Amino acid sequence: MKKVSALLVLTIFCSGVVQAADFGGLVDQAKGDYQAGKKLEAVEKLKDAVLSIWDELPLTVKNVRLVTDQEKYTTRPNDVYRSGEKIYIACQLLGYKLKKAGDAYSIDVVTDFLVLDEGGKVLGGVQEFGKFSLVSFIPTTDFRLDLTYTLTDAPAGVYQLQTVINDKNSNKSTKFTQKIRIK
């Protein structure tokens, strides 16, 4: 049996998500496994390292993009739409709470939708416009939101679509704004 550094021995479950006593130690172990040709073990240690700091992350939106469809995620070449045309926005979400219930982990996110004019004045919106959830037997740190908005009867102009994301498993909240033009 191999000796393991005392700093790395302590791995506990806290709030249902793996918490490590030493983030750096897990990363070092992963590096050692990788150098020894144990790539699968290295990946597992890196996942544990990410989970060890996951609850410290703020709820964050990354990789926001207008897309032409939600199957191939082809980036839209511009931000110009016709009134009534579907607006697809894809984004990545980080820092949500992984809630442990029995043997499963859940993600529970609700979005609010606001339409603002070019100057930031709220023109309208819908609370709890989208509800997104996932239950898995593994804690997942890769979650995307596929949003579909339609501005029916919107006059030509520049609009800001604001999405507010609320994590129901915690008190975390964040938002992002996407500018579009209606022709």
C-alpha positions in Angstrom: 0.0 0.0 0.0 1.3 3.4 -1.0 1.9 6.1 1.6 -0.3 9.1 1.1 0.5 12.6 2.3 -1.3 13.6 5.4 -2.7 16.7 3.7 -4.4 14.6 1.1 -5.9 11.9 3.3 -8.8 14.0 4.5 -11.6 14.0 1.9 -15.0 14.5 3.3 -18.5 15.1 2.1 -19.8 18.5 3.0 -23.3 19.6 1.9 -23.3 16.6 -0.4 -20.3 17.7 -2.5 -16.8 16.4 -2.2 -14.7 18.9 -0.2 -10.9 18.3 -0.2 -8.6 19.3 2.6 -6.0 20.5 0.1 -6.9 21.8 -3.4 -3.2 22.1 -4.3 -2.5 18.6 -3.0 -5.2 17.1 -5.3 -3.7 19.1 -8.2 -0.2 17.8 -7.4 -1.6 14.2 -7.2 -3.2 14.7 -10.6 0.1 15.9 -12.0 1.9 12.9 -10.6 -0.7 10.5 -12.0 -0.5 12.2 -15.4 3.3 12.0 -15.4 3.0 8.3 -14.5 0.8 7.7 -17.5 -2.4 7.3 -15.3 -4.5 9.7 -17.2 -7.9 8.5 -15.9 -6.7 8.8 -12.3 -5.4 12.3 -13.1 -8.8 13.4 -14.5 -10.6 12.0 -11.4 -8.2 13.9 -9.1 -8.8 17.1 -11.1 -12.5 16.7 -10.8 -12.2 16.3 -7.0 -10.0 19.4 -7.0 -12.7 21.4 -8.8 -15.4 20.1 -6.5 -13.3 21.1 -3.5 -13.7 24.8 -4.3 -17.0 24.7 -6.2 -19.1 26.2 -3.4 -16.7 29.1 -3.2 -17.5 30.2 -6.8 -19.9 33.0 -7.4 -22.8 32.1 -9.7 -21.2 33.0 -13.1 -22.3 33.0 -16.7 -19.7 32.3 -19.4 -19.6 31.8 -23.1 -22.8 33.8 -23.9 -23.6 33.6 -27.6 -26.4 34.2 -30.0 -26.8 31.0 -32.0 -28.8 30.2 -35.1 -30.0 26.9 -33.7 -29.9 25.0 -30.4 -28.8 21.7 -31.9 -25.5 22.7 -33.6 -24.8 25.9 -31.6 -23.7 27.7 -34.7 -22.8 31.3 -33.7 -25.2 33.8 -35.3 -23.3 36.1 -37.7 -25.1 39.2 -36.4 -27.5 40.5 -33.8 -30.3 41.6 -36.2 -33.7 39.9 -36.0 -37.2 40.4 -37.5 -40.0 41.1 -35.1 -41.4 37.8 -34.0 -38.2 35.8 -35.0 -36.9 33.4 -32.3 -33.8 34.6 -30.5 -31.6 31.7 -29.4 -29.0 32.4 -26.7 -26.7 29.7 -25.3 -24.5 30.1 -22.3 -22.5 28.2 -19.7 -23.3 28.4 -16.0 -20.8 28.0 -13.2 -21.0 28.2 -9.4 -24.5 26.8 -8.9 -25.2 24.8 -5.8 -25.1 21.0 -6.2 -27.7 19.8 -3.8 -27.3 16.2 -2.5 -30.5 14.2 -1.9 -29.9 10.5 -1.2 -27.6 9.2 -3.9 -28.4 12.1 -6.3 -27.1 15.6 -7.0 -29.5 18.2 -8.3 -29.2 21.6 -10.0 -32.3 23.9 -9.8 -32.1 27.2 -11.7 -34.9 29.7 -12.6 -34.5 32.6 -15.0 -36.2 35.9 -15.2 -36.4 37.8 -18.5 -36.4 41.5 -19.0 -36.5 43.6 -22.2 -34.8 47.0 -21.9 -34.5 49.8 -24.4 -31.1 51.0 -25.6 -30.8 53.3 -22.6 -31.6 50.6 -20.0 -35.2 51.5 -19.3 -37.3 48.3 -18.5 -40.0 47.8 -21.2 -41.3 44.5 -19.9 -40.4 41.1 -18.6 -41.5 37.8 -17.1 -40.4 36.4 -13.8 -39.5 32.7 -13.7 -39.6 32.6 -17.5 -37.4 29.5 -17.6 -36.9 26.6 -15.2 -33.9 24.4 -15.6 -33.0 21.4 -13.5 -30.9 18.3 -13.6 -30.6 15.3 -11.4 -27.6 13.1 -11.7 -25.8 10.4 -9.7 -22.6 12.3 -10.3 -21.9 15.9 -9.3 -21.8 17.8 -12.6 -19.9 21.1 -13.0 -20.8 21.5 -16.7 -24.2 23.0 -17.1 -25.6 25.1 -20.0 -28.7 27.2 -20.5 -30.4 27.2 -23.9 -32.7 30.2 -23.9 -35.3 31.1 -26.5 -36.9 34.5 -26.6 -39.3 36.0 -29.1 -40.2 39.7 -29.2 -43.6 39.7 -30.9 -44.8 43.0 -32.4 -41.6 44.8 -31.3 -41.0 47.9 -33.3 -37.6 48.4 -35.1 -34.9 49.4 -32.7 -32.1 48.3 -30.4 -33.0 46.3 -27.3 -31.2 44.7 -24.4 -32.4 41.3 -23.4 -31.5 40.8 -19.7 -31.6 37.3 -18.2 -31.5 37.0 -14.4 -30.4 33.6 -13.2 -31.5 32.5 -9.7 -30.1 29.3 -8.1 -32.9 27.8 -6.1 -30.5 25.5 -4.2 -28.7 28.6 -2.8 -29.2 32.3 -2.5 -26.9 33.0 -5.5 -28.0 35.1 -8.4 -26.4 36.6 -11.5 -27.5 38.3 -14.7 -26.3 39.0 -18.2 -27.5 41.3 -21.0 -27.5 40.6 -24.7 -28.0 43.5 -27.2 -30.1 42.7 -30.3 -31.6 44.8 -33.1 -35.0 44.5 -34.5 -35.3 45.5 -38.2 
